[in-house]
Each structure stands twice: as C-alpha cells, then as structure tokens.
Amino acid sequence: MAIDIQAVKGTQDTLPRDSYKIRFLEQTIADIAIKYGFGEIRTPVFEYTELFSRSVGSTTDVVQKEMYTFEDRAGRSITLRPEGTAGAMRAFLEHGLYNEPMPQKVFYFTSCYRYEKPQAGRLREFHQFGAESFGTESPAADAEIIGLANEVFDFLGIKNLSLQLNSIGCPQCREKYHRALKDYFKIEQSELCGTCVDRLQKNPMRILDCKSPVCSQIAKDAPKMIDYLCEACNDHFDIVQKYLKEMCIEYEINPSIVRGLDYYTKTVFEFVSDEIGAQGTVCGGGRYDGLAEEIGGVHTPSLGFAMGMERLMLLIDAQNIELPREENCNLYIATTGEKASLKAAQIAADLRSEGVFVLFDVVGRSIKAQMKYAGKIGALYTVVIGDDEIKSGQAKLKNMETGDLQDIKVESIADDFSSIAMQDTVEKLSLDSNFDGIDLGSLLGGNL
Ligand code: HAM
C-alpha cells in the first residue's frame, strides 16, 4: 500500500528556492548576536519532560495541552522542546557555566514543537532564534537584550513593529496581585473554561493568556500587575525604560503582556506586527530570575527572548524585503562525447578547488538542451567542449549577459577563466556611473 506523501500537519519543508533566505537570516543574525558578546549554544531537541513542566510551568497551555511527550524505551518521559530557554538554562547549570565570569550570554537557532492549532504563523514545528543572558540582575542587561532584538529588525529593514513592554514583578509583589486576581475572577468563575477554573486556585495569572474567547473577554478588565509592583520592581522597570530612551528605542507600555510561560519575573516584552495576521508576535521575552533555582540550580538572575523565524519570514515577505541570493553558477561547461566530459570534470575540479561555482553536464543532454539549462540556472559564462575543441585545443567562452564570445585554450580554462571573468567585472563596474569607491578587491573576491 502506498504511503501518504504529505508532511505532518503543522510542519513545513524549506526547499532550495527558499532556503537561501533562512541561511542569510541565520548568518546575519548570528553575526549581530556575536557583536553583542553572545556565543552559540546547541542543545538536544528533546529533554526530560520534567524540565519543561518545572520551568515553563505545569499550569501553562504549553505544558497542559501542547507538548509532544512520549516514553522512551526505558520508560522515561521525554518531551520535544517546546521552546529553547529551559534547555539552555539546563546546559548552563549542568556544565557549571556559573563558575565562569558573568553574564554568560548564549544564542541559538532551534526547532521547537507545540501541538497548537495550525494557522498562518502558527506551526507545530517551528524555529526560533533565541538569546539568553545568564547571571545578571542589572536593568542594563534588560535594555541590552531588547537592543539586540531591535537591531536584528533594524538591520533587516523591518518597519512598523511595535515594542510592547511590561513588568510582571517578582514573587513578593505577585502574592498581592494573585489575591486581587482571584477576587476578580471568582465573581465570573461560572463563565470560565474548565482549565481556568483549575488555574484560579493554582495560578490565576495563567487565566490572562487563556485562548478561549470567553476567558479572554473576562480577562480584559482584570487587575494589572503593573499596579501591584513592589518598590524594587518598580525601580527596575523605570531604569530599563531610562536605558531604552537613551538607546533611542521606542516602546509602549502594555500592562496586558503577561507572556504564556511561567518563569518570567519583572521585565517582559514583545515585538508585535499587525501585518502578518492573528499571530503577530514576532519576538517575545523577558527576565526569569527564579528559573535556575526552580529547576534545582544556583540562583542565577537571567533574561532573554526568542524570535519566531517563520513569523520573521512572513514579515519580510509582507514588507517585500529582498534578501540577497547566493551567487549564480559562474561557469557552465557544455560537453559532447566522453573525452570532452572527462576534460570538463577535470576543469571543474580545478576551478572548484579555487572556490569557483562550476557545473557541467551530468545528465547526458544534447548541447542545445545543455545551453538552455545553463540559461535557466543563470550561469554567468558558458563554454562548449566537443570533439572539435578537444582536437583543436581551442574553445569559445561566452559571457551570457553580453553575449560576447572570446577564445580560450581548453588546456588553460582552469587557469584563465577567473582572470577573464574578473576583467569583465572591472569593465562593467567602470561603465556603471553609480560605481564609486567600492572596495573592488573584496567585491571581486566575493564574486568569483
Ligand atoms: P514564546 O513567546 O512562547 O517565548 O515564543 C517566542 C516566539 O516564538 C513567538 O514570539 C513566536 O514568534 C514564535 N512562536 C511561538 N509559538 C509558535 C508557533 N506555534 N508557530 C510559529 N512560531 C511560534 C518563548 O519561547 C521563550 N522561550 C522566549 C524567551 C527566551 N524568553 C526568555 N528567553
């Protein structure tokens, strides 16, 4: 019986025609993160389930409804990571990075798994760029990490994103707040969904991000955490804002931002767009000063954020931002006959070892079909080698853009091709009236 040739619901493939965008984004974003002192961390795609129930929180939607959890063959409960922070913190503690100078700053690109209802911008397998700064209490670190996310968007030329900021305080001020929330929701208890009735006792703040329309309607007028902050949390929040103003980062205070994960304390933030549909939060994060202790480690005040790569791509497409394509094939060698094909293989090997992008026919097409193919893939130059060229030792190199032909010795194609192409590029640039003061060396180095 035939199998279903279909990806699992809520997952998607990235084909070669699009993957250059992801590669560009990952490279560019990593370069920015490194400039801020972050180093890449890679953690396993699955962890013991308890890590997530303890950190993300047992009363959150993520843990209660969305995790991909299974028993391994030895009966241990394992979960595919629904997010990247818990694994990064586990690795920080497990490898004793707290013995190193603080803060320890890490970034990651990870796949994440949540059993949510798929829609535009919401997948069951999705990808995050995340950054975490472990071991600092300072509000300067909050501003720095927000600055990193902001710079990524700026660098990519993304506009119209709103940075929404809030503080959800510390366990001390939250006690008073929880009492106020319980009093508020008790009155409407009969209207709440079953999960939220349970949350009312265990963790009333989680009612605030329930996805049920009735619960979210009731939650609209609930008391706001920002009105219950203790003095220390209030001061922290004020200083974060002072830094953001100094860094010219625009934001708005949104007391409704509580984030859907339990580990947050004090500053929380989201970058939100109204151009990509209902799932407009492209990036979310905040401080999580109690997480390390919550999972059994040493006290390590920390903070971070994660950006959804699929939502970032939606935004890039919505704003028609062109990402640079990778280079085209520099030289396509069209061949007829075995001798010519062997020669082409040798030339290609020589040029490839110099970093030149070369292709030759490995299908057995006619010369006409090979030339059509070279045009289709956007080859910059072509050369035809057949019995005649092998005999005479002479071939014609064609510049596919201008159509110009020039003689080239078959034996020295590998030696001469780069300098001919470079000469053409110099001539083209000098004809271009906009060309002024570009670093020619690096440009040519990058081209060929
Ligand atoms: P989060 O808000 O759950 O936070 O996810 C961060 C980002 O991941 C979201 O803003 C969104 O862009 C993307 N995202 C979340 N769920 C999906 C989904 N089902 N499909 C597509 N994209 C999605 C966290 O994960 C925290 N670990 C962030 C953090 C890091 N906080 C501190 N450090």
Residues whose N, C-alpha, C, O or C-beta is under 5 A from the ligand:
A	BS01	HAM	E83 G84 T85 R114 E116 G121 R122 L123 F126 A131 T281 V282 C283 G284 G285 G286 L303 G304 F305 A306 M307 G308 R311
